[in-house]
């Protein structure tokens, strides 16, 4: 098993990959540096190989697919992952790795949002999206995360091998954070400097479509990790709708002993049945989730 593996997922980063490799080699001359090329149409792989990186391919498009292959193929005590666009400084790498190797942190996240991100990033909707995702995570999962979507992270061997990568694209960072929170991994954030992409380097993140996918995955994972709470909210919504429709019909029946709005009564009953079904669905799924958490802890104890 390697001591430190530096992982760089790449898609068309020929303008920046050489500098990223050079910078991280200076900080970690002893580490193996892996560049995973995700169907680049430029010279990214050629330049990376020429500068001493181990170059591998992932043909399924999407950052999540790249990270799935990285985590499957590489065994290391500490994994340091960084984007190949030269937006993150290598000077923070040693400190992040030490959190894993010395302080036994499971995931160390480079926090951009507390430093220079909003000043350096010129895309206003990206800034808004980061704030929205952070708010939703902290609100739904009762946490105090500062930067959910940072691409600069360090991981322990245990976290990597017990993390089920389900996302295919840029939702992967959000999935990592939620997994760490739910499974009670030790997570730490370190404030880092962020610099915008150099001229000629183009972001692969689509503000609207990828942003929608990230928000969607938050609610999907909230339903999966906290089903009782999720379906309780649904129960309250359906129960309220049912009562709003049912009460006027009952009042009218008490006053006249007639039910002239029979269709309304039928619909309200259907909403009530759906509400009860939602509540019991949440109760059943909650038992399954609790059992899954116990099994996960057993796996975690076995993986040293």
N, C-alpha and C positions, 0 to 999 in steps of 0.2 A: 504493500500500500504506500502511495506517495504521501509526503508530508503536506505539500501545498500544490494544488492544481488551480491554475488561472484559466477561467472559462470565458471565451469571447464569442457570443453568437453574432453572426454577421450576415448582412444582405446588402450588397452594393456599397461597400465602405472603402473603396480604393483610395480615396483622398485622405483618409484618416488612420487606416489600420496600421501603417508602418509606425507612426508616432505612438500609437497606443501600445504596440508591442515593445518598442524601444523603451518607453517610459516605465512599463511594468517590469521589464527585464532588469532595469537599473535598481529597482526596489527589491525584486525577488530574483536574483541571479540563480538561486538554487531551485526555483520552482519550474515545473513543466507548464508551458503555455499552449493551450488548445484553442484553435480558431475553428469554429463550426460554420461552414459556409452553407447558406440556405438558398441555393439556386441563384447565386449572383450572376449577373450578365456582364460584369466588368472584371477587372483584374484583382479583385480582393484576395482570392485564394492564392494566386501566383505571388503577389506581394507578401502575403503572410508567410508563405513557405520560404521565400527568399530571405526573410528576416528571422528565420529559425523557429517559427511556430510549428506545432504539429497540426496539420490541416485535415479535417474530416468533413464529410458531407452529410447533410440531412435534406432529403428530396421532398419531404412533405412541408409545404410552405406554412410558415407561422412560427413565432417565437416560442410558443408553448411546445410545439413539436420538436424544436431544436433542444430546448432544455430537457425534455423527456429523454432524448437520446444521450445527451451529456450525462445526466444523472445515472442512466442505466449503464453506460460504458466505462465510467471513470470511478476509481476507488481512491479516496484521499482522506487524510485526517481533517483537512481544511480545504474548502472550495471557495475560491474568490471569483465572483461573476461580475463582469463589467461590459457595458455596451462598446461596440467598436467605432463609435462616432466621435470619440475624443471630447466628450462633454464632462467627463469625470477625471479628476486629477489622481495620479498614482501615489501622491504623497500621503494619502489617507490609508493606503492598502495595508501597510504593516500594522497599523493600529487596529484595523478591522480584523485582520488575521489573528492578532494576539487575543482579541476578545474570544475567539473560537478556541484557540489552542491553550491559552493560559487561564482565562476566566470561565471557560466551559459554557459559553453562550451558544445557543443552537442556531440562531440567525441574527446577524448584525446587519442593519440597514443603514446605508448612507443617506442621511436626511438632507435633501436639497432645499426643501421648502422653508426651513428655518434660517437659511443663509442667503444665497445669491440667486435662487431660481427665479423669483418673480421679477427681479431686475434684469437678468440675462435673457430670459425667455421672452421672445417678442410675439408669441402667439397667444392672444388674450383668451381664446376659448380653451386652450390647453391649461392656462392658469386657473380658469374657472372650474374646469373639469377636475383638476387635482384637488381643489378645495371641496368640491361636491363629494367626490369619492371619499375623501378623508372624513367629512362630516357624517356620511352614511355609515361608514365602518364604525366610527366611534359611537354613534348613536345606537345602532342596531346591536353591536357586540360589546357595548359598555367598556370601551378601551380608550386609550389616550395616545394613539398613534399619530405621529407628526407627518410622515411621508409614506403613503401606501404604495405608490407606483414607481419608486426609485429603481433604476436598473443596476445599481451598484450595491452588491450584497456579498456577505460571507456566510457560509453554512458549515455546520458540523456534519460528520459522516452519518450520524444517526438521523438527523433531519432529512438529508438527501435521500437516504434509503427507505425512509418511512413516509415520504411525501408522494401521494398518488397524483401525478400530473394529469389533469383532465382537460384543461384549456388548451386550445390550439394556437391562440394568438396572444395579443398584448394583455389579455385578462390574467395572465399567469402570475404577475406580481401581486395582484389583488388576492388571488387564490392562495398564494403562499402566506400572506399575512393572516387571512382568516383561518387557515389550517393551523398556523402557529398559535393563534389565540385560542382556538377551540381545544387543541390537544395539549395546551399548557406548556409549550416549548418556551425556553428562556429566550426572549427577544429583546434586543437592545438597539437603540438608534444612536448614531454618531453624526454630529453636524459636519457636513462636507461642503466644499465649494463646488458650484456648478457653473459651467460656461456654455454659452450657446454654440451650436454647430458652426464650424468655420464656413466661409463663403464657398458655395459649390456643393456642400454636403446637404442632402435632402432627407428630411424626416420621413420615415415609413408609416408613421402613426396617422391614421385618418381621424380627425377630430370628432366627427359626428358618428360614423359607423362603429369605430372602435370604442368611442366613448359610450355609446349605447350598450355595446357588448359588456363593458366593464360594469356599468350600473346593473345590467341584467344578471350578471354572475353574482353580484352581491346579494340580490334578493333570492336567487336560486340556492346559494349556499346557506343563507339565513334560514330558508325553509328546510334544508337538509340537516343542518346542525341544531336548529332550535324549532322542531316541528310543532311542539305543543304551543309555544308562544305564537308562531305564525298562524296556525289554524285557530287559535283562540281569537286573534284579531278578525279572522274570517268569520268565525262564529258570531262575534259581536255585531259585525256588519250585517250579516244575513238575518240575525235575530231582530235587529233594529228595524230593518226594512219590513220584516214580517209583522212586527207589532204596529208599525205606522199604518200598514194596510188593514190589520185585523181590528184594532181598537174602534175605529168608526163603525165598522160592521157590527161589532158586539154592542156598542152603545145604541145603535139603531134597533137591534134585535130586542134589547131590554125594554126600549120605549114602545115598540110596536108589535113585538113578537113575530116580526117578519124579517126575511133576509132578501131584500130586493137586489142587492149587489152580490149575487152568488158567485160570479166569476172572480171578484176581488177576494172573496173568502177562500176560494180554491187556490188562487195564486199565493196568498199569504201562508196557507198551510204548506205549500211546496217550499217556500222560503224557510219556514220553520223546520221542516224535515231536513233541508240542506244544511241548516245551521247545526242541528243535532249531529248530522253525519260528519260535519267538519270537526266538531269537538271530539268525537270518538276517533276520528282519523288521527288527530293530533295526539291523543292519549296512546294509541297503539304505536305510532311511529316514534313517540318519545321513549317507549320501552325498548324499541329496537336500537335507537341511537345510544341509549345508556349502556346497553349490552355491547355495542360496537366500541364504545369508549373503554370499557373494561378489557375487551380483547386487544385493543390497541396498546394499552398499558402493558399487557403481558408480552406482546411483541417487542415493545420498547425495552423491557427488561432483559429480553433474550438477545437483543442486538447490542453488542458492546464494541 
